[in-house]
Each structure stands twice: as C-alpha cells, then as structure tokens.
Amino acid sequence: MSNKFWIGLFFLAFGIGFLLHEFHIIDFPEILSAWWPLIIIFIGIIQLVNRTSIASSLLFLFVGVLLLLNQLLDVNLITYLWPLIFIFIGFSILFTRVKREKRAHTNEELNTSVILSGAEIKSRSENFQGGSIMTVLGGAEIDLRDITIPEEGATMDLTTVLGGISIIVPEHVHVEFSGFPILGGWEDSTSIRSEEDRQVVLKMNCLTILGGVEVNN
C-alpha cells in the first residue's frame, strides 16, 4: 500500500476519535494518553510493510512496545529507554554492512519512505510509471533525469511531514501539481519551455504538512 494511504488512515482515525469524543461516546483524549505508544509501533509496522529499513523498523517497534509496557504496567521503564536505544544503535552500526556502491533504480515504480533520515536516489527506469515517496522528519533527493516516461505519462504520490522532497525531472517533461498543503507547499522550478518541447506529463499528487516539495530540471 502507498504511503499516502497510511497517512490518510492515520488522520482518519484521529478525526473519528475526536468526533466520537464530541458526541460523548468515548473519552478519546484519555484513550490517547494511555495508548499513544501505539503510534510509534504503527510507524514501525509501516516501515516493515514497505521494506524500507529493518533496523529502523525494529527500533520504532522496540521503543513503542517499551513505552506501551511502561503505560500499562506499574513499573518505570523510561529510565532504561535511552541506554537501550544507544545499545541498539551501536549494534546496528557494528553489524550492518555499509553499501558503498550506489546502484541506480531501474524499476517501473519508485517507492520509498524516509523517517528521521535522508535518501538520495537516481532512477534510470526505461518505462517509468511513477511511484510513492514519503518523508517524515527527513528529506529525499530524487534524480529522474535519465528516466523514460511512456506517452500516457506517469503519476507520483508525494507525502512530506516536517520534511522535504527535491525532484529533478527531464527537460522535456511537463509537471502538473495537485494536492493538499497544510502549512506547507510545493514549488515548480522547471524551466519554461514551449508546448512543442513538452512531450509527456508527470503528475505530482502532494500532501505537505509543515514540509515542502520542489521540482526542477
């Protein structure tokens, strides 16, 4: 499932929860105060489903479960949280192989999620269909100058929360934006060309929350 689906589901759940609270059906703030670590666990599950980073996914799951147990049990586990996080990061650094060789992306769809980090991706897809990119407290730089887009065009779903996405497109591509900005926005920095030079259309569906998207060529 796309990152846009998970973000939408997250806001939908919160909206329904507060609506039920206003109708005095449930006490949503009280439920949220007791079960808020599930949000961190939810982020970890999303990363596992999208196969972004196993180490990062396990870290989110570990911290979420620890905080949830601290909420439910009559023990103080918070004092152990930071030492355990540092130990986990240390083991990840020691036993994770660093890939020095950067391989170009060649699949038809480009799907990636960036949380609390950054990503730099160059695509050489010969039949680019679009994809989904999400950044949360992070950034992504996507180079699409070497892609080939079919005549019917392609569509990308871009979601950024407290982050940014920068995309470089081929000169002959015409970019069309649509979406929903929340204290954020997007900018088309592509050079102005005649309609004859613009052969294909690349649509950008954007959801920006305290973040931004910039496209240039």
Secondary structure, DSSP 8 states (H G I E B T S, - for coil): --HHHHHHHHHHHHHHHHHHHHTTS--HHHHHHHHTHHHHHHHHHHHHHHTS-HHHHHHHHHHHHHHHHHHHSSS--GGGHHHHHHHHHHHHHHHS----S---B-SSEEEEEEESSEEEEEB--SS--EEEEEEESSEEEEE-TT----TT-EEEEEEEESSEEEEE--TTEEEEEEEEEES-EEEE------TTT--EEEEEEEEEES-EEEEE-
